[in-house]
């Protein structure tokens, strides 16, 4: 099994890119990826925080910009698939799935990579 398809990771390689499950903390004091975590229900998530408040989509936009930068793709390649108004979101990143997964692993391992 490819490491990026490991069920212990919060991202999956899909056709045309990757999806990542994120737990977002708005008004988090900084824009950063804080690493992988496990929710109480067993779901794997990537912890992320942004400075922006969750008003008028500002926190979501900051999250997409942060994830795109960490994944090495343009901001336009990041889209929220579900969870627009929730802390738990699924984000699709378009590009080479293996490259995206590797970049996310590096960012998650860095634990606190800032934008």
N, C-alpha and C positions, 0 to 999 in steps of 0.2 A: 504494500500500500504506500502511495506517495505521501510524504510527510504533510503536505498541504491538505490532503484529504483526511487526515487523522481526525477522528471524532472528538478528540480532546481540544481541538482548536476552534476558535470562534469564526473562522472563515472557511469557505469552500470554493474550490475551483469549479467554474461552470463554463459552458460554451460562451466564448467571447469575453471572458474575464473572471471575476470572482465576486462572491457575496460575503459580507461580514456582518455579524450580529454585534451591535454596539450598545453599551449602556452609557448614555450621555449624562453628564452633570453640567447643566448650564450655570452660569455665574460661578464657575469653578476657580476663578483667580488667575488662570493662565490657560492657554490652548496647548493641550498635550495628550499624548497616548500614555496611559498609566499601566498598560499591560493586560494580559488575559486574566479572567476570573470565572468563577462558577456561581450561578445564581442558586438560590435555595431550592429551586425546582430541578436543578441539574443542568440547565442550559448553560452553554459556554458563551461568554461575551467578552468583547474587547472594551476595557474601561477607557473612556475618553472624557475630557473636560474642556469646556470653552469658556471664555470670559463673558460672552454675550448672554443676555437674558432671553428666555424663551418667548419673545414677543415679535410678532410680524415675521416669523421665520428666521430671525437673526441667528439663533443658536444652531438651527439646522444648516443654514448656509455656512456658518463657521465650521461645523463638523465636516461638511462635504469638502471644504477647502483643506482642512487639516488631514483628512483621510487621503485625499488625492495627492497631497504633497508627500505624505509618508509612503504611499503606494507607488509613487513615481509616475503618476498619470496626470493629464490636465484636469483642472477642476470640473470642466464640462463632462468628464468621463465618470463622475460620481453622481449617483441618483439615489434618493431614498425610495425603497420599494414598499416598505411598510413601517408604521410607527411614527408618522409625521407629528403627532401630538403626544407621543409617549416617550418615556426615557429609554425604553428598549426599541431599537430601530434595526431594520435590515437595510443595508446599503449595498448597491451593486456598483462595482468598479469595472469599467470596460477597458480591455487591453489584453495583454498576455497574462493568462491566469497564473502560470507558474512564477513569472516575474513579480506579479502583484503579491502573491502569497509569500514569496521570499522577502519582499520589501516590508510587508506587514509583520512578518516574523522578526525581522531586524528591528523595526520600530517598537514592537511589543517587548522584545528582549531588552531594549534600551530603557524601558520603563520610565516614561516621562519625556519622550522626545517632544520638543516644543516646535511650534510652527514658526 
